[in-house]
Amino acid sequence: MARAGIGNAYTWMQEFAPTVIPVRVDCNLGGDRPRSKKMATANPAPARAPQHPPAAALLGESPSIQAVRRTIAQVADTNLTVLLQGESGTGKEIAARLVAASSGRPDSQFVKVNCAAIPLELLESELFGYEPGAFTGANRQKSGKFELASDGTIFLDEISELPLALQAKLLQVLQDGEFSRLGGYRPLSVDARVIAATNVDLRQAVARQSFRRDLFYRLNVIAIFLPPLRERQEDIELLTDYFLAKFSAEYDRPAVPFSDSLRRLLLAHSWPGNVRELENLVKRHIILGDEKALLPDLMEAMPEEFSRPVTPLASPSRGPIAAPGSLLERGRAAAREAERQALLNALAQTRWNRRQAASQLQISYKSLQNKIKSLLNDRTQQTGGQ
């Protein structure tokens, strides 16, 4: 994908995103909010942001993120339970809010519960509420999150952290639509859509017996996988330009575009923190105004081979390829080196867009990933032994 450009990023959002993404939801991915959003006239202003920008984590043209948006559009107006899976920072909460916002109950309550953030001894009372005298200090009746979410949506984040005892009670709610407050005996009916999220492989958790099999199948009615950013390389530039414009406006700073060299580093980076990591990096760039401040984090995870210029196979300065003595082995080594050069050239020409490089080399994306690992590892071992 050619560089999107800040103006083009907003054009994409205004013309395409609203047709597939509800735009009611605030797109701030957990960052702090500035005190003022007023643009100073002295600063170079980007294309004006739409009044209700779409959720940034789901922007993009990659097949995987388009599939996510299609699934959300298909299931949003149903009452089916949704299980969101993906690494941290991929936008699971954003997806949950989009499902709720485009459902048949868009103006009702959206109640979030982070199962990992609440102490275990308090989690049951937070979810289901309690009656007076249920425990020491319980002097009044308190409604739980499920009651608050009635006729709306409850979002159970980090569902894998729910203790087994509470998993059984959650299963009862999903099966019967009923529960009892802590210390109570009267069953209460609740009509709340349940959306759960996890960055853990729940099938493996079931195999380890840390997660109930029956609850997994109750939750896994509609499963949506949020892809990591490293598998959405064609979306990185669009997301980058979107965040540049967004934080330029919010922090009243100039939207200085990234240089070509830094953009190449962005495409080569593995993004362990996914979209949230990219968001924070762009935010830091807007505030500090210095690309050099971003280099340590990007270079630390970048393989050394990626930062070297690609040199011709027959370059006299390099001398013969290190290979065993037989003609057959020398031929195999030369073929591996030629394949490695073709691989690096394709990656350089496509600016590290792995899907485009795979298409150019006429191999599958998975084959390209395997060749990157094997060929570059082979080259590292060869140069290390010279």
ZIGI-V804680 format. One record per residue. N is the residue number from 0. RES is the residue in one small letter. PSI is psi in whole degrees, -180 to 180 (999 if undefined). OMEGA is omega as a letter, one per 40 degrees, with the letter a starting at -180 (NA if undefined). D_CENTER is the distance of its C-alpha to the mean C-alpha in Angstrom with 2 decimals. Layout:
[[N,RES,PSI,OMEGA,D_CENTER] [N,RES,PSI,OMEGA,D_CENTER]]
This chain:
[[0,m,129,i,19.67] [1,a,159,a,22.03] [2,r,131,a,21.01] [3,a,-44,a,19.94] [4,g,145,a,21.77] [5,i,-44,i,21.21] [6,g,-42,i,23.58] [7,n,-33,i,22.15] [8,a,-44,i,18.63] [9,y,-33,i,20.27] [10,t,-44,i,22.53] [11,w,-45,a,19.70] [12,m,-40,a,18.27] [13,q,-38,a,21.80] [14,e,-34,a,23.07] [15,f,-49,a,20.31] [16,a,-43,a,17.42] [17,p,-20,i,19.87] [18,t,-17,a,21.16] [19,v,-13,a,18.07] [20,i,128,i,16.18] [21,p,141,a,18.15] [22,v,21,a,18.45] [23,r,-20,a,19.83] [24,v,135,i,16.80] [25,d,134,a,16.42] [26,c,9,i,13.36] [27,n,118,a,13.69] [28,l,51,i,10.51] [29,g,2,a,12.88] [30,g,168,i,14.92] [31,d,155,a,18.69] [32,r,139,i,20.69] [33,p,163,a,23.48] [34,r,-29,a,27.01] [35,s,141,i,27.83] [36,k,9,a,26.16] [37,k,130,a,29.41] [38,m,135,i,29.44] [39,a,136,a,32.36] [40,t,-21,a,34.39] [41,a,-21,a,34.96] [42,n,146,i,31.35] [43,p,122,a,30.12] [44,a,135,i,28.26] [45,p,176,i,25.39] [46,a,138,a,25.48] [47,r,134,a,25.60] [48,a,147,i,22.42] [49,p,154,a,22.66] [50,q,-37,i,23.84] [51,h,83,a,20.85] [52,p,147,a,17.84] [53,p,169,a,15.12] [54,a,119,a,11.69] [55,a,-38,a,10.12] [56,a,-22,a,6.45] [57,l,9,i,8.41] [58,l,149,i,10.88] [59,g,167,a,11.89] [60,e,2,a,14.52] [61,s,148,a,13.07] [62,p,-37,a,14.49] [63,s,-41,a,11.43] [64,i,-29,i,9.85] [65,q,-37,i,13.52] [66,a,-38,i,14.03] [67,v,-47,a,11.48] [68,r,-39,i,13.41] [69,r,-44,a,16.63] [70,t,-42,i,16.18] [71,i,-44,a,15.44] [72,a,-34,a,18.53] [73,q,-35,a,20.56] [74,v,-10,a,20.11] [75,a,-42,a,19.76] [76,d,14,i,23.53] [77,t,-179,i,24.32] [78,n,20,a,24.58] [79,l,147,i,22.81] [80,t,138,a,20.71] [81,v,134,i,17.01] [82,l,115,i,14.95] [83,l,126,a,11.14] [84,q,145,i,9.85] [85,g,165,a,6.87] [86,e,164,i,6.27] [87,s,138,i,6.38] [88,g,4,a,4.38] [89,t,-11,i,1.18] [90,g,32,a,4.65] [91,k,-43,i,7.12] [92,e,-38,i,9.90] [93,i,-45,i,9.66] [94,a,-41,i,10.08] [95,a,-44,i,12.81] [96,r,-35,i,14.53] [97,l,-39,i,14.62] [98,v,-47,a,16.23] [99,a,-40,a,18.66] [100,a,-27,a,19.46] [101,s,15,i,20.44] [102,s,-176,i,22.32] [103,g,-3,i,26.07] [104,r,55,a,25.85] [105,p,-25,a,23.72] [106,d,5,a,25.97] [107,s,-180,a,26.14] [108,q,140,i,24.59] [109,f,110,a,20.90] [110,v,120,i,21.16] [111,k,136,i,18.35] [112,v,118,i,19.30] [113,n,104,a,17.46] [114,c,-21,a,19.39] [115,a,-17,a,18.78] [116,a,-14,a,20.04] [117,i,130,i,23.33] [118,p,143,a,26.25] [119,l,-38,a,27.26] [120,e,-15,a,30.71] [121,l,-11,a,29.42] [122,l,-41,a,26.67] [123,e,-44,a,29.17] [124,s,-31,i,30.91] [125,e,-41,a,27.71] [126,l,-44,a,26.68] [127,f,-4,i,30.19] [128,g,-178,a,32.38] [129,y,161,i,35.83] [130,e,159,i,39.51] [131,p,135,i,42.04] [132,g,5,a,43.27] [133,a,-30,i,40.36] [134,f,170,a,40.15] [135,t,126,a,41.70] [136,g,-8,i,40.87] [137,a,86,a,39.87] [138,n,-8,a,42.49] [139,r,167,i,41.02] [140,q,140,i,38.96] [141,k,133,i,35.24] [142,s,144,i,32.88] [143,g,179,a,29.63] [144,k,-35,a,26.16] [145,f,-40,i,27.00] [146,e,-41,a,30.07] [147,l,-29,a,28.29] [148,a,3,a,25.82] [149,s,135,a,28.73] [150,d,10,i,28.65] [151,g,-141,a,25.03] [152,t,136,i,21.67] [153,i,129,a,20.76] [154,f,111,a,17.19] [155,l,95,a,17.39] [156,d,149,a,14.40] [157,e,51,a,14.65] [158,i,-24,a,17.27] [159,s,-18,a,18.06] [160,e,-1,a,19.76] [161,l,128,a,22.28] [162,p,154,a,25.76] [163,l,-39,a,27.66] [164,a,-40,i,30.30] [165,l,-25,i,27.95] [166,q,-39,i,26.24] [167,a,-40,a,29.71] [168,k,-38,i,30.08] [169,l,-39,i,26.74] [170,l,-39,i,27.90] [171,q,-40,i,31.08] [172,v,-43,a,29.33] [173,l,-36,a,27.37] [174,q,-47,a,30.62] [175,d,-14,a,33.17] [176,g,25,a,31.51] [177,e,154,i,33.61] [178,f,170,i,33.52] [179,s,143,i,35.86] [180,r,156,i,35.38] [181,l,125,a,35.92] [182,g,3,a,39.72] [183,g,165,a,40.30] [184,y,-19,a,41.78] [185,r,124,i,41.43] [186,p,140,i,38.56] [187,l,135,i,36.39] [188,s,143,a,34.82] [189,v,139,i,31.35] [190,d,85,a,29.59] [191,a,133,i,25.91] [192,r,135,a,23.03] [193,v,125,i,20.78] [194,i,125,a,17.00] [195,a,153,a,15.65] [196,a,149,i,12.33] [197,t,151,i,12.00] [198,n,15,a,10.33] [199,v,145,i,13.84] [200,d,103,a,15.54] [201,l,-27,i,17.95] [202,r,-40,i,20.39] [203,q,-37,i,20.97] [204,a,-37,i,21.36] [205,v,-42,i,23.93] [206,a,-33,i,25.67] [207,r,-4,a,25.92] [208,q,28,i,27.31] [209,s,-4,i,25.00] [210,f,135,a,23.71] [211,r,133,i,26.15] [212,r,-43,a,26.26] [213,d,-35,i,27.60] [214,l,-39,i,24.89] [215,f,-46,a,22.18] [216,y,-27,i,23.94] [217,r,-36,a,24.37] [218,l,-33,a,20.67] [219,n,45,i,19.66] [220,v,-54,i,21.33] [221,i,113,i,18.40] [222,a,128,i,15.44] [223,i,123,i,12.16] [224,f,123,i,9.64] [225,l,113,a,6.00] [226,p,147,i,6.08] [227,p,155,a,5.04] [228,l,-30,i,5.98] [229,r,-19,i,9.38] [230,e,8,i,10.03] [231,r,44,a,9.61] [232,q,-31,i,12.20] [233,e,-11,i,14.17] [234,d,-9,a,11.69] [235,i,-43,a,11.70] [236,e,-40,i,15.12] [237,l,-45,i,14.65] [238,l,-41,i,11.78] [239,t,-49,a,14.04] [240,d,-35,i,17.05] [241,y,-47,a,15.60] [242,f,-35,i,14.79] [243,l,-47,a,18.21] [244,a,-42,a,19.97] [245,k,-51,a,18.32] [246,f,-24,i,19.15] [247,s,-44,i,22.43] [248,a,-43,a,23.53] [249,e,-35,a,22.40] [250,y,6,i,23.94] [251,d,45,i,26.86] [252,r,156,i,26.36] [253,p,143,i,26.83] [254,a,78,a,23.90] [255,v,118,a,24.93] [256,p,155,i,23.11] [257,f,148,i,21.84] [258,s,163,i,24.41] [259,d,-40,a,24.21] [260,s,-39,i,24.21] [261,l,-36,i,21.24] [262,r,-35,i,19.29] [263,r,-38,i,20.25] [264,l,-38,i,18.90] [265,l,-40,a,15.49] [266,l,-28,a,15.55] [267,a,-14,a,16.90] [268,h,148,a,14.51] [269,s,-14,i,12.38] [270,w,62,i,9.53] [271,p,-25,i,9.47] [272,g,1,i,7.76] [273,n,-145,a,4.94] [274,v,-35,i,5.12] [275,r,-39,i,7.14] [276,e,-44,i,9.25] [277,l,-42,i,10.03] [278,e,-48,a,10.92] [279,n,-35,i,13.15] [280,l,-44,i,14.65] [281,v,-39,i,15.73] [282,k,-43,i,17.01] [283,r,-38,i,19.02] [284,h,-42,a,20.39] [285,i,-41,a,21.58] [286,i,-45,a,23.29] [287,l,-29,i,24.84] [288,g,24,a,25.54] [289,d,116,a,25.75] [290,e,-30,a,23.66] [291,k,-28,i,25.35] [292,a,-18,a,23.57] [293,l,-18,a,20.25] [294,l,-42,a,21.81] [295,p,-45,a,22.11] [296,d,-38,a,18.42] [297,l,-40,a,17.83] [298,m,-28,a,21.07] [299,e,-38,a,20.75] [300,a,4,a,18.17] [301,m,122,i,19.82] [302,p,143,a,22.34] [303,e,-37,a,25.83] [304,e,-32,a,26.59] [305,f,-26,a,23.95] [306,s,-6,i,25.71] [307,r,145,i,29.15] [308,p,146,i,30.85] [309,v,124,a,31.54] [310,t,147,a,35.29] [311,p,151,a,37.53] [312,l,-37,a,38.52] [313,a,19,a,42.20] [314,s,124,a,42.14] [315,p,-30,a,45.46] [316,s,-20,a,44.08] [317,r,-25,a,41.88] [318,g,-176,a,44.75] [319,p,150,i,44.59] [320,i,135,i,41.51] [321,a,119,a,41.93] [322,a,156,i,42.81] [323,p,172,a,45.29] [324,g,-30,a,48.80] [325,s,152,a,49.08] [326,l,-40,i,48.72] [327,l,-44,a,46.33] [328,e,-37,i,44.00] [329,r,-39,i,44.21] [330,g,-41,i,43.33] [331,r,-41,i,40.28] [332,a,-40,i,39.13] [333,a,-39,i,39.74] [334,a,-41,i,37.76] [335,r,-41,i,34.78] [336,e,-39,i,35.04] [337,a,-39,i,35.38] [338,e,-40,i,32.28] [339,r,-43,i,30.36] [340,q,-42,i,31.67] [341,a,-39,i,30.78] [342,l,-49,a,27.21] [343,l,-37,i,26.87] [344,n,-43,i,28.68] [345,a,-41,i,26.40] [346,l,-40,a,23.28] [347,a,-41,a,25.13] [348,q,-31,a,26.32] [349,t,10,i,22.93] [350,r,45,i,21.45] [351,w,21,i,19.24] [352,n,103,a,17.76] [353,r,-36,a,17.96] [354,r,-42,i,18.26] [355,q,-38,i,21.07] [356,a,-42,i,22.66] [357,a,-41,i,22.78] [358,s,-41,i,24.40] [359,q,-38,i,26.80] [360,l,-5,i,27.80] [361,q,45,i,28.08] [362,i,166,i,26.14] [363,s,160,i,23.14] [364,y,-41,i,19.61] [365,k,-40,i,19.98] [366,s,-39,i,23.39] [367,l,-45,i,22.18] [368,q,-43,i,19.71] [369,n,-39,a,22.66] [370,k,-37,i,25.05] [371,i,-45,a,23.03] [372,k,-50,a,23.18] [373,s,-46,a,26.78] [374,l,-43,a,28.40] [375,l,-33,i,27.03] [376,n,-41,i,27.83] [377,d,-43,a,31.28] [378,r,-39,i,31.85] [379,t,-41,i,30.92] [380,q,-39,a,33.40] [381,q,-48,a,36.05] [382,t,-30,i,35.88] [383,g,-26,a,35.81] [384,g,-5,a,39.02] [385,q,999,NA,40.94]]
